[in-house]
Amino acid sequence: MVPHRSSHRRTRLLVTGLVAVIALWAFLSYIVLPRMWAVHMRRHPALEDAPTITHTGSGIPGDALNVALVGSEEMIVRAMLAAGWHPADPITLRSSERIALDTVFHRPYEDAPVSNLYLWGRKEDLAYEMPVGDDPKKRHHVRFWKSDKVDDSGYPLWMGAATFDVRVGLSETTGQITHHIGPDIDTDRDLVISSLQHAGRVESVEWIDGFQNPPQGRNGGGDEWHTDGRLGVATLKTAAQMAASAPATAPTSAPATGPGPSPETAPGG
């Protein structure tokens, strides 16, 4: 009887193990791997060989790339404005004089220019800022560069570098007047995405781990920066998606202005 019990126990263990293996296979094959493949398929083709660092006009490493948007230029512009970001003025003698004077006299300059940084051989295509305080010395800002590659919907990827300006000073590498950034660049990366989400402009967000490796460095002004290494990629809503998600409004009737002519007596009736 003992050998019979031992054989029965082994059979039950084998059956239990087989059931566990089948369950694991089903879980991986029908749940985990399809989701991983779907994420891979959604990833924008421009991310396959995307750079991680910008450069100054002199070829010195600039700000780290930490955020990206997917959409047309019109979608980017409308979304950033809706999220409370101001487009930066171009760098001219007049705008340079104004930012210097407004910094000294603590006057607001919501559209203050940003210095040019380069990616894919050209300066930023779009630049936005969100002022902090009474002058342009401190501000959140982000630059975007448009990729040449587009996704299946025909939309390009806009690589971005989001940082926080903490003061105006001299660059440690060139000696030129520049803004110095705070070391935590994740906060402004998250601010760009959260402000767009709050404005209802984001369809989905993908986080790419290990994008910045190593996750720290220095920019062209000599400022240290550090990050958790993730790149946040926000796909923006199309005009059709925005219209579909807009709350329905009840039709309003025209205010009464007294009795009008009856259909029988109305002109042209």
N, C-alpha and C positions, 0 to 999 in steps of 0.2 A: 504493500500500500504506500509506503514512503516514496519508492521510485515513481509511482503513478502521480503522487502529489507534486513531486519535484518537476516532472515533465509538464504537468498542467500549469504550474507557476511560470515555467519558461515560455510556454505557449502564450500565456497572457501578457508577459513582458514583451515578447516579440510583436504581438498584435498591437499593444499600446505604443511601442516604438514606431511601428509602421504607420499607425494613425497620426502620430506626432510628426513624422517626416512628411506625410502627405499634406497635413495642415500647414506646415511651414512652407512647403513648395507652393501651395495654393495662395498663401499670404504674400509671398514674394512675387509670384508670377502674375497675380491678378490685382494686387493693390500697390505694393511698393514699387516695382519696376515700371509699371505703366505711368505712375505719377512722376518718377524720376525722368522717364523719357519725355513726358509732356513738358516738364520744366526745361529739359534740354532743347526741345523743339521750339519753345517760346523764346529762348535766348536770342537776342539780336545778333546777326552775323558780324557786326562791327566789333563785338566783344571778343571775337576769337583771337585777334591780334592787337587788342587795344593797348595804347601806351598807358603808363601809370603816373608819369610826371610831366609837367609843362617845363618850358625853358624861357629864359629871358632873351631879349634881342641879341645879347652877347653870347648865348649858348650856355649860360649858367643854369643849373637846375632851379626851377621855379616852384610854384605851389603844387601840392599833390592832388591828383584827381580822386574824387571821393563820391561823386554823384553823377547820375546820367538820366536824361529824359528821352522818351521815344514819342515822336509826333512831328507834325509839320511846323514850320516857323510860325505860322499864324496861331497854331495851337499853343506853342510855347509862349508867345507874346501875350496872348489873351489870358493864359493861365497864370503867368507871373504877375501880371497887373491885378488880376482878381485876388491873388494871394497877398497883395500888399507890398510888392517889390517895385522899386523905381528903376527905370532904365538909366544907365550911367551916361553922362554927357561925353562926347568925344574929347580927346586931349587937344586943347588949343592953348594959345598964349593967354587968351581971356579966361578960359576955365581954370587954367593953372594959377593965374593970379587970384581968381576968386576963391579957390579952395584954400590958398595960403592965407588970404585975408580973413576968410570966414573962420578958419581954425584959430587964428590969433585973437579975433574979436568975438569968438564964441557965437557965431551966427549960423543958422541952419543952411545946409546946401544938400537937399534931398537927392539931387541928380549929379553929385560930384563925380568927376571922371575917375577911372581906375587905370593903373599903369598896364601897358600891354604885356601879355604873356603869349607864348607861341606853342602851338600843337599842330602836328601834321603840316609843318612848314608855314603856318600863317597865324596871325593874331586872332584873338577871340572874335567870334561872330556876334555874340550877344553878351551883355554884362548888366547885372542888376545889383541893387543894393537896398538895404533896409537900415536907415539911420538910427543911431542910438544917442540920446542926449541932444545938446543944443548946437553942436557944430559937427563938421565932417571928420573929426579926429577919430571917432569910434563909429563903426558901422559893420553890419553883416553884409557880405557881398559874395557874388558868385559869377564866374565867367563860364560861357558855354562855347564849344566848338562843334560844328556840324560834321558828321562823318560822311564819307562818300558812299558807303554801303547802306542799303535800305533793307527793311524786313519784307515779309510776304505781303504786307499791306501797303508797301511803298513808302514807309516812313523811315527817315534817318534816325540815327542815334546822336544825341547831343551830349558829349562828354563835358563834365563840369568840375570846377575846382571851387569849393565853397569854404571860406575862411572868415575870421572875425578880425577886423582892424582894431588894434588897441591904442596905437599912438602914431604920430608922425615923427620921423627921424631920418638919419642918414643910413644908407645901406652899408652893411659891413663888408660887402664884396666890391662895390663900385664907388661908394662915397656919395652917391646921388640921393636926393631927397625922395623918400618913399614912405609908404605906410608899413608898419610892422604888425605882424599877425600874432594872435594868441596861439599857444601850442596845441590846444584841443580842437582839432578840425572836425571831429565827429559831431560836435554840437551843432555846427552850422550845416553840415550834411543833413542831419536829422531835421533841422529847422526848414530847409528847403522843401523836403518831402512832406513834413507835417503841415506846413502852411498851404501847400497845394492840395493836400487831402482835406484840410479844413475848408478850403474854397470849393470843394466838390469837383475837382478837376482830374482826379487820379482814378484810372481804371484798375490798375494792379501795381504791386511793388515786388520786386525780386531783389534779394540780398545775395551778393556774390562774396563768399568768404575767401580770405587770403588774397584779395586783389592787390593790396599793398604789402609787399614782402621784400625788405623788412618794413615793419609798420612804424617807422620813425625816420626823420631826416632833417635837413635844413633847406630853406628856400633861397631864392636869389638875394634876399635882403639879409641873409644870415640868421633868420629866425628858425628856432627849433619847432618841429611839429611832431605829433604822435597820433596814432589812430588804432582802432581795433582791427584794422585791415580790410574792412568790408566796403564794397561799392554798392550804393543804393541805386537801383534802376527803377524809375517810375514811368509806367506807360500811361500817357494822358488820354482822357476821354475825347472821342471825336465830337463834332457838332451834333451828329445824330444821337449819340449817347447822352450828351448834355440835354438835348431836347426831351429825350425819353425819360430822363431822371428828374426833370424839372417838375415841381409840384403843380398840380392842376389848379387853375383859378376859376372860380365861379363867374359866369358872365354877368356883367352889370347892365342893368337896364338904363336907358337914357332918362335923365331927370324930366319930370313932367313939366310942361310949359303952358298948360291950359289946353283946352280942346282945339283940335285942328280941323281942317276941312274933311268932310266925309269923303269916302272914295268916289261917291257920285259927283261931288262938286269940286274935287281936287283938280288943279290945272293939268291938262293933258289927259284927263280921265275920259 
